[in-house]
Amino acid sequence: MFGYIRPFQPELKMREYEAYRSVYCGLCHTLGKRYTFIARFFLTYDLTWLAMLTLSLQQESPAVCKRRCVSAPFRPHPTCVQNEATDFAADCAMLLLYYKLKDNLHDASLPHKIAAAILLLFSTFAKRKAEKRQPEAAERITKAMQAQDLAEKNRVGIDAAADPTGQMMAVLLLISAHNTENERILSRFGYFMGRWVYLMDATDDLDQDIHSGDYNPFACAWKLNSQSDLKAARKRAQAFLNSCLYEMQAAFALLSVRYNAGVMENTLTLGLPHMQHTVVEQTFSKQR
Amino acid sequence: MTDPYQVLGISSNASDEEVKAAYRKLVKKYHPDNYVNNPLADLATEKMKEINEAYNTVVTQRGGHGGGSSHSGYSNAGYSSSTSTGYAGASSSNFAHVRSMINAGQIGQAQSVLDAVPISQRDAEWHFLMGSVMYRKGWVNEAYINFQNACRQDPNNPEYKEALNRLSGQMNGFGGFGGGYNVSNQQQGGCTSCDICTGLMCADCLCGGFGGGGC
């Protein structure tokens, strides 16, 4: 995934930050435990958020302990203990990483291609392990990736292009939460979250895709070329991103969340809009 | 029954003013207008009912302080009976069966019926209903285009106009759950009022762009 889904830190309360951090560190440790230390470099904000949402719907919040790690050898960080939600997020991280690397192998520049090829060795091994642990999620992710390839080959419209990612996120959220009470809400929420992530990526890559001639839903729908005003195009894309935010917030308001409501509301009302702004104004890549 | 104060998200020793403020905030959040044509509209209505009940209970418990009687009237009349999802009320509909399918949440079925209509017979209502189907599916771009076509073909229909205006509001970040505009402007420290103006101008263009029917 892409790391777009994260809270807006300056507006988090201290305890909210610690709670978020504990899931982040918990997922990182889970990745290390399940897929060796290499996997820990592929920790993403998006999946941290997935784990946090899943945890927040459960009866009991997971125990938190203080743990050291390579990036914090002296001051231990609060870390939630390994649990079903972090396990699932870690497995998904490995499944998604595999497809991301394969994608890089096709699209990226030469140094990136070489890096992707080397990492693919590790990733193939990790993916096999993850497939055994999460057969259903693995199947849905594979299907979504195939649908994505097909959609891009057929140069479909904006909605159809974003559909596979939307559906994939909806399904992953449902599997992760296995919460029948909130199924309809989670499904709509997940759909728009996936759609938002896909359209964010498309907005972010607009210039690059137009130069390289790769498929981009906005470029395709609005017949953009290198002479077009891409700044205006990104502003236009913002309307689609805004509507996703609206739908996510409308769905989230109905969800019976038990913990971490503050962090998640912060993400939806501040974090994502902020991220969206940086992508539309093209300051995101520099930040990264 | 659940604790009414918990429903309103306040402590039981909150002042009457705080109760009222909490209630207003929740009403704004779960207002049926925020969930028009949304497949989750029924859940929002339920939530609204719960909030109204909790508020009425608290007001009654407190012996009508803080304008209880007027407010119970307000809540009963206003929000419990949602007028928003009503496709059924449309008069002289050629697609009554499609409307009832959409209302029942049978989106796939409604779409295949609409797809089967020959292009020559696709009138304003067809486009409006197709837009509604697309919106429920999450295909916002198609929904927008269809609502636009509906308004172009029948500029005086308030139902179509409202659907289009609502969706452009959401796309411009002016919906009930305000979008990115405010936040990002604060971050950048840029000229906020200026951006609001351009935003409004954009919204106005979107509303007024077709067949002369402004908002």
Interface residues (C-beta under 8 A of the other chain):
Chain A: F8 G157 I158 D159 A160 D163 G166 R184 I185 R188 Y191 F192 R195 A221 Q238 A239 F240 L241 N242 S243 C244 L245 Y246 E247 Q249 A250 A251 A253 L254 T269 L270 L272 P273 H274 Q276 H277 E281
Chain B: K29 Y30 N34 Y35 N38 P39 L40 L43 A44 K47 M134 G138 W139 V140 N141 E142 L167 Q170 M171 N172 G173 G175 G176 F177 G178 G179 G180 Y181 V183 S184 Q187 Q188
